[in-house]
Amino acid sequence: MQFHHHGYISGEPRVRPAAGTGLNRSETLPDTMDVLIIGAGPAGHIAAAQLAQFPGINTRLIERRGERLNLGHADGIQSRSVETFQAFGFAPQVIQEAYHITAMAFWAPDPQNPKAIIRTGLPADDSYHISEFPHLIVNQARIQDYFAEAMLRAPARIKPDFGWEFLGLEVRTGEEYPVVVQLRGSAHAQQDQERTVRAKYVIGCDGAHSRVRKAIGRVMSGSESMHAWGVMDVLATTDFPDIRTKCAIQSHDGGNILLIPREGGYLFRMYVDLGVIDDDNAKTIRSTSIDEIIARANQIIQPYSLDVKDVAWHSVYEVAHRLTDHFDDVDEQDIGSRTPRVFITGDACHTHSAKAGQGMNVSMQDGFNISWKIAHVLEGRSPESLLNTYSAERQVVAKQLIDFDREWLTLMATPPDQLEDPAAVEKYYVRTFEFPSGFMTQYTPSMITGEDSHQPLATGYPVGKRFKSSAVVRICDMNVLELGHQAPADGRWRIYAFADTAPAGQDSALSRFAHWLENDPQSPMVRTPAGLDRDAWIDAKVIYQQPFDTININDVPAAFKPLTGPFQLPDYEKVYAASTGPDGSGSDIFKERGISRDGVIVIVRPDQYVAHVLPLTAHQAVGAFFDSVMGPAQR
């Protein structure tokens, strides 16, 4: 991390100085605000954490509860989410605290004794090595705590306003604060107090029974699976040998268990199959007691047994696969005539089972996606039309998730003797791992995602998919670092210039691109407003092909060494080499990611997705792309 460029810092460097709305921030909810986030769940927290990086934007996060979440029901953290936590600065802490899933055990009836189960497979959790980050299990409440800490460390100093219940809203077009919101106090001194507040934008993160969704006339459609599951977080003694390994367990009579070990070394979760619900048994199944769930679990894991000592939480639920028709307040026929003011995220717009561990993960990506876009519009970095891309992008992802979850759930609930292949569940898990890891998302062309006509120049960076990291050597200090980890969630666009074969300091396609980036009016870097550091909006990095010890930092173009802070100090930490470091570690990112030795420009969005791949010579195309993103340049 970088600090001291504004003067010596003797305290905690991760706590950035308060600025803008973070100075003398009101402890009470104001009457007007730029952004009102309703619901302090995972989506609400990540949205607030992103907006906290923009101190000029007045953001408030309200929550009906009177205090922080004590026990969350979600716990699966996919690798893509850990990658996102890295950008917000707390991945190492979560990794240390969480349970790590490195393999998944599959259990099925013993062919010699069908009433007993045996282990039939133990595949690696990430056999394709999709990510350098692990697959984790940690309670939702802790993830929200980390985001809350990130919010308070950021310049805007955002913290939740607990004890406010959302009642309704209306949008009054043409007013400065067009979203009129009715609230009622639900805790503390404001209990039963009614308030009307106004906002420029509202983000609804208020769950499956979302009142925000209903207020903007959005409808959820879909179906329930009519299959019931009992879920319990327990402390227990057992002779089941894989109790600390993630397991899919299928019994002879069709009953199934998904076993998820929890963080801390002792707690574990079981999703226990309670069977199909019909008119005759609906009331009975829905009222299944914890003792009955435990008994059912013991029946499924024979010849092993489970002696539950303590139950931290339990519930009975039926799976519902539902999707909202649109994720904002603009109807399809009105797109283009007005831009949205109200958005919904997470369970407010898509619901599914917990079996694939996707709910919290996809919800957080919803919140990440919309928050930087609202910030860019409010700061004048982008036109309002940018906001139309939220629903267009995230509804497709939600639909894919629901389709995947339905197929996975069907396999999990199918009796082993009805499967064409006894190993069908295991094979499906391995074959589709990239999707539940969060890495199959690929945004289609739009104003912020280009066409893939130059994809052969960087085959390892598919346009529309997240920017995959690789180890590189930082020239200034010869440290071997993951390139993708040097991109904090600060709202900036990133340009990665992969150099051609010419050495630094010589005339080349790279040097000519750097000159254009530094000087041409069409360059996005030149469009940075006066008074800000040149890299305040665009973070440009260069990666050379030559060994790190052959590159002189003084020969590197100025575009990749911008002057920053009040003392205008050069930033040397944007220059890298695709080679091994002094200790022999590192790799050739050009080879790993299929990057042309002629060089390439890779443009990456603030939410870490590849926006474009272009030749080093495509200066006008880079400028034209940012015309769409930032509005036309003054020529």
LOMAR-617996 format. One line per 5 residues: their letters; for each residue x, y, z of C-alpha. Coordinates in Angstrom, 1 decimal. Each point is the difference from the previous one (the first is absolute). Layout:
BEGIN
A> X/Y/Z; ...
***
This chain:
BEGIN
MQFHH> 0.0/0.0/0.0; 1.1/3.6/-0.6; 0.0/2.9/2.5; 2.2/2.9/1.2; -0.4/1.8/-3.3
HGYIS> -2.1/2.6/1.7; 2.4/0.2/2.9; 1.3/-2.3/2.7; -2.7/-2.4/1.5; 0.8/-1.4/3.4
GEPRV> -3.3/-1.8/0.6; -1.9/-2.8/-1.7; 0.6/0.6/-3.7; -3.1/-1.9/-1.0; -2.2/2.7/1.6
RPAAG> -0.1/2.7/-2.6; -0.6/3.6/1.0; -3.7/1.0/0.2; -1.1/2.3/-2.8; -3.1/1.5/-1.4
TGLNR> -3.1/-1.5/1.5; 2.2/-1.9/2.4; 0.9/3.2/1.8; -2.4/0.7/2.8; -2.3/-2.7/-1.3
SETLP> -3.5/0.3/1.6; -0.8/-2.8/2.5; -3.7/0.4/-0.8; -1.6/-0.8/-3.4; -0.1/3.2/-2.1
DTMDV> -3.1/1.2/-2.0; 1.9/-0.2/-3.3; 2.8/-2.2/-1.3; 1.5/-1.0/-3.3; -0.3/-3.8/0.4
LIIGA> -2.3/-1.9/2.5; 0.8/-3.7/0.4; -2.8/-1.9/1.5; 1.0/-3.2/1.8; 3.4/-0.7/1.6
GPAGH> 0.6/-3.5/-1.3; 2.9/-1.1/-2.2; -1.1/2.0/-3.1; -0.7/3.1/2.1; 3.3/-0.2/1.8
IAAAQ> 2.1/-0.4/-3.1; -1.9/2.9/-1.7; 0.6/2.2/2.9; 3.7/-1.0/0.2; 0.5/1.0/-3.6
LAQFP> -1.9/3.2/0.3; 2.1/0.9/3.1; 2.9/0.5/-2.4; -1.8/3.0/-1.4; -0.1/2.6/2.8
GINTR> -1.8/2.5/-2.1; -3.1/-2.3/-0.1; -2.3/0.0/3.0; -0.9/-3.6/0.5; -2.1/-1.5/2.8
LIERR> -0.7/-3.7/0.7; -3.1/-0.8/2.0; -1.0/-3.2/1.7; -3.2/-1.1/1.8; 2.0/-1.9/2.6
GERLN> 1.2/2.0/3.0; 3.5/-1.3/-0.1; 2.6/-2.0/-2.1; -1.0/-3.4/-1.2; 0.9/-2.6/2.6
LGHAD> -0.6/-3.2/-1.9; -0.2/-0.1/-3.8; -1.5/-3.0/-1.8; 2.4/0.2/-3.0; 3.5/-1.3/0.3
GIQSR> 1.5/-1.2/-3.4; 2.7/2.4/-1.3; 1.0/-0.8/-3.6; 3.4/0.9/-1.3; -1.3/2.9/-2.0
SVETF> -1.3/1.5/3.2; 3.4/-0.4/1.7; 1.5/1.7/-3.1; -2.4/2.9/0.6; 0.9/0.1/3.8
QAFGF> 3.6/0.4/-1.1; -1.0/3.2/-1.9; -1.7/1.3/3.2; 3.0/-0.8/2.1; -1.0/-2.8/2.3
APQVI> 0.5/-3.3/-1.9; 2.9/-1.2/2.2; -2.0/0.4/3.2; -3.0/-1.9/-1.4; 2.3/-2.8/-1.4
QEAYH> 1.6/-0.4/3.4; -3.3/-0.2/1.8; -2.0/-2.2/-2.4; -0.3/-3.7/-0.6; 1.7/-0.9/-3.2
ITAMA> -1.6/-2.4/-2.5; 2.7/-1.9/-1.8; -1.9/-3.1/-1.0; -3.6/-1.3/0.0; -0.8/-3.5/1.1
FWAPD> -2.8/-1.9/-1.8; -1.8/-2.8/1.9; -2.5/-2.5/-1.4; -1.6/-3.3/0.9; 2.4/-2.9/0.2
PQNPK> -0.8/-2.4/-2.9; 0.7/-2.9/2.4; -2.2/1.4/2.7; -2.3/2.7/-1.3; -1.2/1.1/3.4
AIIRT> 3.5/1.2/0.9; 1.8/2.8/-1.7; 3.6/0.0/-1.3; 2.3/2.7/-1.4; 0.0/-0.2/-3.8
GLPAD> 2.1/3.0/-0.9; 2.2/2.8/1.4; 0.7/2.5/-2.9; 2.0/3.2/0.6; -2.2/3.0/0.5
DSYHI> 1.8/1.9/-2.7; 1.5/-2.6/-2.3; 0.4/2.5/-2.8; 1.9/2.6/2.2; -2.4/2.7/-1.1
SEFPH> 1.1/2.4/2.8; 2.9/0.7/2.3; -2.6/0.6/2.7; -1.7/-2.7/2.1; -3.6/-1.1/0.3
LIVNQ> -1.0/0.9/3.6; -2.8/-0.4/2.6; -0.5/2.8/2.4; -3.2/1.5/1.5; -1.7/2.9/-1.9
ARIQD> 0.1/2.1/3.2; 3.8/0.0/-0.1; 0.1/1.0/-3.6; -2.3/3.0/0.8; 2.3/0.9/2.9
YFAEA> 3.0/0.2/-2.4; -1.9/2.2/-2.4; -1.2/2.2/2.8; 3.6/0.4/1.0; 1.0/0.9/-3.6
MLRAP> -2.8/2.6/-0.1; 1.3/1.7/3.2; 3.6/0.0/-1.3; -1.0/1.7/-3.2; -0.2/3.8/-0.5
ARIKP> -3.8/0.2/0.2; -0.1/-1.8/3.4; -3.3/-1.8/-0.7; -1.6/-2.1/2.7; -3.5/-1.5/0.1
DFGWE> -3.0/1.9/1.3; -1.6/-2.8/2.0; -3.7/0.0/1.1; -1.6/1.4/-3.2; -2.7/-1.9/-1.8
FLGLE> -0.8/0.7/-3.6; -3.7/0.6/-0.7; -0.3/1.2/-3.6; 1.3/2.4/-2.7; -1.0/2.0/-3.0
VRTGE> 2.2/1.5/-2.8; -0.8/3.6/-0.9; 1.8/0.7/-3.3; 1.7/3.3/-0.5; 0.8/0.7/3.7
EYPVV> 3.5/0.2/1.4; -0.7/-2.8/2.5; -2.7/-1.8/-2.0; -0.4/-3.1/2.2; -2.3/0.7/2.9
VQLRG> 0.3/-2.7/2.7; -2.3/-0.7/2.9; 1.7/-1.6/3.1; -1.1/-1.0/3.5; 2.3/-0.4/3.0
SAHAQ> 0.3/-3.6/1.1; 2.4/0.3/2.9; 1.8/2.4/2.3; -1.1/3.6/0.5; -1.8/0.1/-3.3
QDQER> -2.3/-2.9/0.8; -3.4/0.5/-1.8; 1.1/3.4/-1.3; -0.9/0.6/-3.6; 2.3/1.8/-2.4
TVRAK> 0.0/1.1/-3.6; 3.5/0.3/-1.6; 1.1/0.7/-3.5; 2.8/-1.5/-2.1; 1.4/0.3/-3.5
YVIGC> 0.3/-3.8/-0.2; -1.2/-3.0/2.1; 1.5/-3.5/0.1; -2.4/-2.6/1.4; 1.9/-2.8/1.7
DGAHS> -3.0/-1.1/2.2; -0.3/-3.7/-0.7; -2.4/-2.4/-1.6; -3.1/1.8/1.4; 1.4/3.3/-1.3
RVRKA> -2.3/3.0/0.5; 2.2/2.0/-2.3; -0.7/-2.5/-2.8; -3.8/0.3/0.7; 0.2/3.8/0.1
IGRVM> 1.4/0.2/-3.5; -2.4/-2.5/-1.4; 2.4/-2.8/-0.7; -1.3/-3.6/0.1; 1.8/-3.2/0.9
SGSES> -1.0/-3.1/-2.1; 1.1/-3.6/0.2; -0.9/-3.1/2.0; 0.7/-1.9/3.1; 1.7/-3.4/-0.3
MHAWG> -2.5/-1.5/2.5; 3.0/-1.6/1.7; 0.6/0.7/3.7; 3.3/0.2/1.8; 0.9/0.2/3.6
VMDVL> 3.1/2.0/0.7; 1.9/0.1/3.3; 3.3/1.4/1.3; 1.1/-2.3/2.8; 2.7/-1.2/2.3
ATTDF> 0.1/-3.8/0.2; 2.0/-3.1/0.5; -0.1/-2.6/-2.8; 1.9/-2.9/-1.4; -0.7/1.2/-3.6
PDIRT> 3.7/0.4/-1.2; -0.5/3.0/-2.4; -1.8/2.3/2.5; 2.6/2.7/-0.6; -0.2/-0.4/-3.8
KCAIQ> -2.6/1.4/-2.3; -2.2/-2.9/-1.0; -2.9/-0.9/-2.3; -1.6/-3.1/1.6; -2.6/-2.1/-1.8
SHDGG> -1.8/-2.8/1.9; -1.7/-3.1/-1.3; -3.6/1.3/0.5; 0.6/3.3/-1.8; 0.7/2.1/3.0
NILLI> 3.0/2.4/-0.4; 2.2/2.2/2.1; 2.3/2.8/-1.1; 2.6/0.4/2.8; 1.8/3.3/0.4
PREGG> 2.7/0.3/2.7; 0.0/3.4/1.6; 2.8/2.3/1.1; 1.6/-0.6/3.4; 0.7/-3.7/-0.3
YLFRM> -3.1/-1.4/1.8; -3.3/1.4/-1.4; -1.5/-1.5/-3.1; -3.1/0.5/-2.1; -2.3/-2.7/-1.5
YVDLG> -2.6/0.4/-2.6; -2.2/-3.0/0.6; -2.4/-1.3/-2.6; -3.6/-0.1/1.4; -1.7/-1.1/-3.2
VIDDD> -2.5/1.2/-2.5; -2.8/2.2/1.2; -3.6/-0.7/-1.1; -3.5/0.9/1.2; 0.0/-2.9/2.4
NAKTI> 3.3/0.7/1.9; 0.6/3.7/-0.5; -1.0/1.0/3.6; 2.0/-2.9/1.5; 3.2/0.6/-1.9
RSTSI> -0.1/3.8/0.6; -0.2/-0.5/3.7; 2.8/-2.6/0.2; 1.8/0.4/3.4; 3.7/0.1/0.5
DEIIA> -0.2/-3.5/1.6; -1.6/-1.3/-3.1; 2.7/1.6/-2.2; 2.7/-1.6/2.1; -1.7/-3.4/-0.2
RANQI> -0.3/0.3/-3.7; 3.7/0.8/-0.3; 0.8/-3.1/2.1; -2.1/-2.1/-2.3; 1.8/1.3/-3.1
IQPYS> 3.6/-0.4/1.3; -0.4/-3.7/1.0; 2.1/-1.9/1.2; 1.4/3.2/1.6; -1.8/2.0/2.7
LDVKD> -0.2/3.6/1.1; -0.4/1.1/3.7; -0.9/3.7/-0.1; 1.1/2.0/3.1; -1.0/3.5/-1.0
VAWHS> -2.1/1.6/-2.7; 1.1/3.5/-1.0; -2.8/0.5/-2.5; -2.4/-2.1/-2.0; -2.9/0.5/-2.5
VYEVA> -2.2/-1.8/-2.5; -0.3/1.5/-3.5; -1.3/-0.8/-3.4; 2.0/1.1/-3.0; -1.4/2.7/-2.2
HRLTD> 1.6/0.9/-3.4; -1.3/3.5/-0.8; 1.3/2.9/-2.1; -1.2/3.6/-0.2; -1.0/1.4/-3.4
HFDDV> 2.4/3.0/0.3; 2.5/1.2/2.6; -0.9/3.7/-0.1; -3.0/2.3/-0.2; 0.1/0.6/-3.8
DEQDI> -2.4/-2.2/-2.0; 1.3/-1.5/-3.2; -1.9/2.3/-2.3; 1.4/3.1/1.9; 3.7/-0.9/-0.3
GSRTP> 1.6/2.9/-1.8; -2.6/2.5/0.9; 1.0/0.2/3.7; 2.7/-1.6/2.2; -0.6/-2.0/3.1
RVFIT> -0.1/1.5/3.5; -0.8/-3.2/2.1; 1.8/-3.3/-0.2; -0.4/-3.4/1.7; 2.7/-2.5/0.8
GDACH> 0.5/-3.5/1.4; -3.0/-1.9/1.3; -2.2/2.9/-0.9; 0.3/-1.0/-3.6; 1.0/-3.6/-0.1
THSAK> -0.5/-3.0/2.4; 1.3/-3.5/-0.2; 1.2/-2.8/2.3; 3.0/0.2/2.3; 1.5/-3.3/-1.4
AGQGM> 2.4/1.7/-2.4; 1.1/2.6/2.5; -0.8/2.9/-2.4; -2.5/2.3/1.7; 2.4/2.2/2.0
NVSMQ> 2.6/-0.1/-2.8; -2.2/1.1/-2.8; -1.7/2.6/2.2; 3.4/1.6/0.7; 0.8/0.2/-3.7
DGFNI> -3.4/1.7/-0.5; 0.9/2.6/2.6; 3.5/0.5/-1.4; -1.3/0.4/-3.6; -2.6/2.7/0.8
SWKIA> 2.0/2.0/2.6; 2.9/1.1/-2.1; -2.3/0.9/-2.9; -2.1/2.3/2.2; 3.1/1.6/1.4
HVLEG> 1.4/0.7/-3.5; -3.3/1.6/-1.1; -0.2/2.1/3.1; 3.6/1.2/-0.3; -0.5/0.8/-3.7
RSPES> 2.4/-2.7/-1.2; -2.6/-1.7/-2.1; -3.3/0.8/-1.6; -3.3/-1.1/1.7; -0.4/-2.7/-2.7
LLNTY> 2.6/-2.0/1.8; -2.7/-1.0/2.5; -1.9/-1.9/-2.6; 2.7/-2.6/-0.1; -0.6/-1.2/3.5
SAERQ> -3.3/-1.9/-0.6; 1.2/-1.0/-3.5; 3.1/-1.7/1.5; -1.1/-1.4/3.3; -3.4/-1.5/-1.0
VVAKQ> 1.8/-2.3/-2.5; 2.4/-1.1/2.7; -3.0/-0.7/2.4; -1.8/-2.1/-2.7; 3.2/-2.1/-0.6
LIDFD> 0.3/-0.5/3.7; -3.6/-1.2/0.4; 0.3/-2.4/-3.0; 3.2/-1.4/1.5; -1.4/-0.3/3.5
REWLT> -3.1/-1.8/-1.3; 2.1/-2.6/-1.7; 2.3/-0.5/2.9; -2.9/-0.3/2.5; -1.7/-2.6/-2.3
LMATP> 3.1/-2.1/0.0; 0.4/0.3/3.8; -3.6/-1.1/0.6; 0.0/-2.9/-2.5; 0.2/-3.5/1.6
PDQLE> 3.3/-1.7/-1.0; -1.8/-2.9/-1.7; -1.7/2.4/-2.3; 3.2/1.6/-1.3; 1.3/-1.3/-3.3
DPAAV> 3.5/0.4/1.3; 0.6/-0.7/3.7; 2.8/2.7/0.0; -2.3/2.6/-1.7; 0.0/2.4/2.9
EKYYV> 3.7/-0.1/0.4; 0.7/0.4/-3.7; -2.4/3.0/-0.2; 1.6/1.6/3.0; 3.5/-0.2/-1.6
RTFEF> -1.1/0.8/-3.6; -1.9/3.2/1.0; 2.3/1.3/2.8; 0.8/3.2/-1.8; -3.6/1.2/0.2
PSGFM> -0.5/-0.4/3.8; 3.4/1.5/0.5; -1.3/3.2/-1.4; 2.2/0.1/-3.1; -2.4/-0.8/-2.8
TQYTP> -1.6/3.4/0.0; 0.7/1.7/-3.4; -1.6/3.3/-0.8; -1.1/0.6/-3.6; 0.9/3.0/-2.1
SMITG> -1.3/3.3/1.3; 1.2/3.6/0.6; 2.4/-1.4/2.6; 0.9/-3.4/-1.6; 1.5/-0.1/-3.5
EDSHQ> -0.1/-2.5/-2.8; 2.4/-2.9/0.0; 1.4/0.6/-3.5; 3.6/0.2/1.4; -0.4/-2.9/2.5
PLATG> 2.8/-2.0/-1.7; 2.5/2.6/1.4; -0.8/-1.1/3.6; -1.8/-3.3/0.0; 0.3/-0.2/3.8
YPVGK> -2.0/3.2/0.6; -3.4/-0.7/-1.6; -1.8/3.2/-0.5; -2.9/0.2/2.5; 1.5/-2.4/2.5
RFKSS> 1.9/0.9/3.1; 3.7/1.0/-0.2; 1.9/-3.1/1.0; 3.2/0.6/2.0; 3.6/-1.2/-0.6
AVVRI> 3.3/0.5/1.8; 2.2/2.8/-1.3; 3.1/1.8/1.3; -0.4/3.6/1.0; 3.0/1.8/-1.4
CDMNV> 0.6/2.7/2.7; 0.6/-2.5/2.8; 0.2/-3.4/-1.7; -2.9/-1.4/2.0; -1.9/-2.8/-1.6
LELGH> -3.7/0.9/0.2; -3.4/-1.2/-1.4; -0.9/2.6/-2.6; -3.7/-0.3/0.6; 0.5/0.8/3.7
QAPAD> 1.4/3.4/-0.7; -3.5/1.4/-0.8; -1.9/1.2/3.0; -3.7/0.6/-0.2; 0.5/3.8/-0.3
GRWRI> -2.3/0.6/-2.9; 2.7/0.4/-2.7; 0.1/-1.4/-3.5; 3.3/-1.9/-0.7; 2.1/-0.1/-3.1
YAFAD> 2.5/-2.8/-0.2; 2.6/0.6/-2.7; 1.8/-3.2/-0.9; 3.1/1.2/-1.8; 1.4/-1.1/-3.3
TAPAG> 3.5/-1.5/-0.3; 1.9/3.3/-0.1; 2.0/0.8/3.1; -1.2/2.9/2.3; 1.2/3.3/-1.3
QDSAL> 0.0/-0.9/-3.7; -2.6/1.2/-2.5; -2.7/-2.7/-0.1; -3.7/-0.5/-0.2; 0.0/0.1/3.8
SRFAH> 1.8/3.3/0.2; -2.3/1.6/-2.6; -3.1/-1.2/1.8; 1.5/1.4/3.3; 0.6/3.4/-1.7
WLEND> -3.6/0.0/-1.3; -1.3/-1.0/3.4; 1.9/2.8/1.7; -0.7/2.8/-2.5; -2.8/-0.5/-2.5
PQSPM> -3.4/1.8/0.8; -1.8/-3.3/-0.9; 1.9/-1.9/2.7; -2.1/-0.9/3.0; 2.9/0.9/2.3
VRTPA> 0.2/3.5/-1.5; -3.7/0.4/0.8; 0.6/-0.2/3.8; -1.3/3.3/1.4; 2.5/2.7/1.0
GLDRD> 1.0/-0.1/3.6; 0.0/-3.8/0.2; 3.0/-2.3/-0.4; 0.4/-1.2/-3.5; -0.8/-3.6/0.9
AWIDA> -3.1/0.9/2.2; -2.4/-1.4/-2.6; 2.2/-2.3/-2.1; 2.6/-2.3/1.5; 2.5/-0.9/-2.8
KVIYQ> 2.6/-2.7/0.5; 2.6/-1.5/-2.3; 1.3/-3.5/-0.2; 3.3/-0.6/-1.9; 1.1/-3.3/-1.6
QPFDT> 3.7/0.4/1.0; 1.6/-1.3/3.2; -0.6/2.4/3.0; 3.7/0.7/0.4; 0.4/1.4/-3.5
ININD> -2.6/2.7/0.3; 1.1/3.5/1.2; -2.9/1.8/1.7; 1.3/3.3/-1.5; -0.7/-1.4/-3.4
VPAAF> -3.7/-0.7/0.7; -2.4/2.5/-1.6; -1.5/2.6/2.4; -3.5/-1.2/-0.6; 0.9/-3.0/2.2
KPLTG> 1.7/2.1/2.7; -2.7/2.7/0.8; 0.7/2.8/2.4; -2.2/-0.3/3.1; -0.9/1.9/3.1
PFQLP> 0.7/3.6/1.1; 3.8/-0.6/-0.5; -0.5/-1.5/-3.5; 2.0/-3.1/0.8; 0.5/-2.5/-2.8
DYEKV> -1.9/-3.3/0.5; 2.5/-2.8/-0.9; -2.4/-2.9/0.8; -1.7/-0.2/-3.4; 2.9/-1.6/-1.9
YAAST> 0.4/-3.8/-0.2; 2.0/-2.7/-1.8; -1.3/-3.4/-1.1; 2.9/-2.0/1.4; 1.2/-1.7/3.1
GPDGS> 1.2/2.1/2.9; 3.2/-0.2/2.0; -1.1/-3.0/1.9; -1.0/-1.9/-3.1; -3.8/0.4/0.6
GSDIF> -2.3/1.5/-2.5; -1.1/-0.9/-3.5; -0.4/1.2/-3.6; -3.4/1.6/-0.1; 0.2/0.3/-3.8
KERGI> 0.2/-3.7/-0.2; -2.5/-0.8/2.7; -2.7/2.3/-1.3; 0.6/-0.5/-3.7; 1.2/3.6/-0.6
SRDGV> 1.5/0.9/-3.4; 3.7/0.9/0.0; -1.0/3.0/-2.1; -1.6/1.4/3.1; -3.6/0.8/0.9
IVIVR> -2.2/2.4/1.9; -2.4/-1.6/2.6; -2.6/2.4/1.4; -1.6/-1.1/3.3; -3.1/1.3/1.6
PDQYV> -0.1/1.3/3.7; -1.7/-3.3/0.9; 2.9/-2.1/-1.4; -1.6/-1.2/-3.3; 1.9/0.3/-3.3
AHVLP> -1.7/2.8/-2.0; 2.2/-0.2/-3.2; 3.0/-1.5/-1.6; 1.7/2.1/-2.7; 3.3/0.3/-1.8
LTAHQ> 2.6/2.4/1.3; -0.4/2.0/-3.1; -3.8/0.5/0.4; 0.2/3.4/1.6; -3.2/1.3/-1.7
AVGAF> -1.9/-3.2/1.1; 1.0/0.5/3.6; -1.1/3.6/-0.2; -3.3/-0.9/-1.6; -0.7/-2.7/2.6
FDSVM> 0.5/2.6/2.8; -2.2/2.4/-2.0; -2.8/-2.4/0.8; 1.1/-0.5/3.6; 0.8/3.6/0.9
GPAQR> -1.8/2.0/-2.6; 1.7/1.5/-3.1; 3.3/1.7/0.5; 0.5/3.7/-0.8; 1.9/0.1/-3.3
***
